[in-house]
Amino acid sequence: MTGYTTLIDAQTLAQHYQDPDWVVIDCRFDLTNPDWGYASYLQEHIPGAAFADLEKDLSGKITAQTGRHPLPVEAQFIGVASRLGIDSSKQVVVYDTNVGEIASRLWWMLGLFNHPLVALLDGGFTQWKKLDLPVKSGVETHKPTQFNGTPNWDGFATSVQVETYIHSPYYRLIDSRAHERFTGEVEPLHPVAGHIPSAGNLPYMNNIDPQGKFKPAEEIRKNFAHLMQNVTPGNVVIYCGSGVTGCLNILASKVAGIEGPRLYAGSWSEWIRDPRREIAKG
């Protein structure tokens, strides 16, 4: 299937954002200020873009067992995608403020539901504005559709599975958080610091250049190869704090030509819910 499945640059999107078979979704969000993203969208956004909220649209109900951003149930996400105007014929482009650490969650979720035509705007709204491309204010919506995607759970890892993987040489865990959070030196969001035993650390920002765009594929590939060693991509499980920024590492792996890493969507915030689970520091 032809189309954009990883990244798209602002110049290319500027040529297509008005096409009837393209759907643009603004995913801006601030974990420390949940209302900021929608307020910024109302002020200005890419013309024609609808808004998807990380916590209201792309996450499910938090329980005593889940992490901070559990996946929504299947029917909920199908309803969200349908409301956003997404169906099998649509090329979807997602973006957030800059590098894509929030928008990549929607990119990954659509891929989980077997919708391949979804790409992240490289450099985000910051790059769009830098090029002085058109913006619009207020609320915009797409004509609702019937999203018929079905989930492929092969791209998803559970806590029970991860508990077995930490003791197996045939699996590799990759933590996407900043290094000081991985080592347990600081933990600004969760009550317990550290990482899952046997995990390696590849901060998602290591995929991004100083201009806020993705680094060349070969450079990204080297970063992953160093951690993966001889483990097959399908046995690589990526996690982060709550199953959001880890999606950017999965996108980066695909940019680098590495197909198959899975997401532990519960991530650190779910792992530490059970005090019996092992924790490592350093």
N, C-alpha and C positions, 0 to 999 in steps of 0.2 A: 504494500500500500504506500503510495507516494504521499509526501507531506512532511511536516516538521514534528519530530518525536523527541528531541532533546532540548536544543537551544534555538532561539531565533533572535536576530539582532534588530535594533530599533528601526534601522532604515528599511529592512524588509517588511516589518510589521506595518510601517507607515504606508506601504503600498497596498496593504490588504485589510487593514482593520475595519474598513467599511464593506468588505465583501459579505454577501448574505450567508455564505456557508462558513464564516469564521465567527467564533465566539471568544471574546476577550473578557477575562475575569481579574478583577483587582482583589488582591488578598492581603493588603497591608494590615499589619497588626503589631502591637507592642505588648509583650508579655507583662510588663510592669504597669501598663496603662491600657486596658482592654478597649476603651472607647476611642482611643486615638485614631485607629485605622479607618473606621467608618467616618469620623469627623473629617479626616484628611481627604477621603474619597469624595465627600460632599463638596468640599472646597474646590478640588480639581482632580481630574483623572483623565485617562485616555478616552477620547470620545467613543461612545458606544459600550464602554466597559460596564458590566454588572459587578456587584460586590459580593464576596463570599467571606463570611466571618469564621476565623479559626475555631472559636469556641462554640458558636451557635450552629454553624453549618458543617464544619469538618471534624467535629468531635462528638462523642456520645456522652452518656450520663456517667458521671464519676461515682464509683462505689468504693467500699472499703477495700476491695481487692485490686482496683484499677489504678493506673497512673493518672497524671494530670490531664492528659488529652487522649482518652481512649477512643478507638475507632467508633463511629456511629454504627448502629445496626444497619443491615443491608437495605431495608425498606426506607430508612431515613435518608441514606445517601442517594438512593435512586430518586427520591422525591426532590432532594436538593439539586441534583444534576438536571432533572427534568425542568425544574423551575428556572434554572440558569440557561435553559435553551440548548442543552447538549444532547445530541443523538449521534448515531454512528456515522452520519454524513459530515459532521462538523469538525473543522480544524479548531482546536482550542489553544488559546495562548493565555498563560497565567503570569502574573507579575506581582511584586511587592515593591518595597522602597528601593532596594538596591540589589543585594546578591542573590536573593531568592530563597532565603532560609525558611520563610513562611509559605510562599507560593509553591515550593517544591512538595509540600504536603498534599496539595490538590493534584499536582502532577503525578505523584506516586499513587494516590487513591484512584484516579482515573485509569492508570495502568493496571492496578489491582483488579479493576472491573473490566479489563480487556478493551479499553478505549485507547488505541495507540496514538491517535493524532492529537497529541498535546505537547506543547513546548513551553519552555520558560523564557521570558524576555531577559536576555543577557544584559546585565547592568540595571535592570528594573526601571522604575519610574524616574529615578535619578538620571539615567542615561537618556531617557525620552525627553526630559526637560533640558538636559544639557544640549541636545540637538535642536532645541527650540521648536519641537513638534507640537501639533495642536493639543489643547486640553479643553475640558468641559467641566462644568459644575453641576451639582444636583444629583438626583437619583435617576439611574437608567436601568432598564430591564431588557431581557431578550424574550422573544415569543416562546412560551413554554412548549416543551416537546415531551415525548415519551422516551426516557432513557432506558435502554434494554440491556445494559451491561450486566454481566454475571461475574462474581468474584472468582479469582483464581488464587486460592489460599496457599499455593506453593510459594508465593512471595512474602509470606507472613510467618513469623516465628512467635511461639508462645513462651511464657515463663517456664513451664514444665519442660519444654524442649531445651531452652537455654540452660537449665539446671543440669542436663545431661551433656551438653556441648562443652561445658567448661572443663570437663575431665577427658575429653577426646582429642587426640592429635589430628583427627580428620576434619575438625571444624575450627573456624577462626572467628572470634568476636572482635568487632572494631567499634570503639567508642568515639563518637563524633564531637564530643564537647571540648572546650578549651583545655589545654594541658593542665592548668592549675586546678581545674575541677576534677579532671581524671585522677590526678595524684591525691586528691583529697585536701589540698592546701586551703581551698576556699569552696564554699557551696552556698551561693546566694538564693537558691530557689527551693531546696529540699532540706529536710531535717537531718539527713545522714549524708556524710561526704564519703568519697571514694569511688571505686569502680567495680565492675563484675570481674571476679578472678579469671585470669588467663587472657583478658582482653588486651588488645593493642590500642593505641591512640592515634587517630587521624582527625584532628580538628577540622570541621567543615570549611573553615576559612582558609585552610591550606590549599583549597582548590581555586582561590580567588586572587587575582592580581591587584596591584595597588590602585588601579582604576575602577575596581569593583566589578570586573568581568572575569569570566572563567579563564583559567590558564590554558595553555595548549594541551591537547589530549595526551601527548607523549609525557609531559611533565606530571600530569595527574596519574597516568598509568604507572610511572615509577614509584609514586607515593604508595599506591595500592599494592604493587608487587612486593615492596619491601615488607609489608605487613602480612600479605596473604601467603608468601613463600610458595609452597607447593600445594596448598589447599585449593580445591576446585571452587570456582565462583559460586556455585549453588550451595556450597557449605560455608559460605561467609555470611555472617549475621551482623548487621549494623544496628547500633542503637545510639541514643543520645539521652537527653533529660526526660522527654515525654513523648517521643515519637514524631517530632516535627523536623528539627534540623538534621536528623539522621537521613531524612528523605533527600536532602541536598547531596549527601555523600553517595547515595544510591544513584542519583542523577549524574553526578560526576563520574561514577564508575561506568555508566553507560556512555557518556561522552568519550571516555577513554577506551571504549570497545570491550569493556568487561561486562558481560551479561550474566545475571543470575543472583547477585547478592540479595539477601532477604532483609526485611525490617523487623526488628523486635519492637513492635509499636508501643508496648507498655513501657519499655525502656527503664532507665534508672528509677523514675518515680514509682513504677509498679514493682520493680525488683525489691525495693526497700520496704514495701508494705508487709512483707513476711519476714519477721526477725530471724527466722531459721536459715534464711539464705545467706550464703557466704559473701563477704565484702573484703575488698583489697584496697590498700593505699600504697602510695609511692610509685 
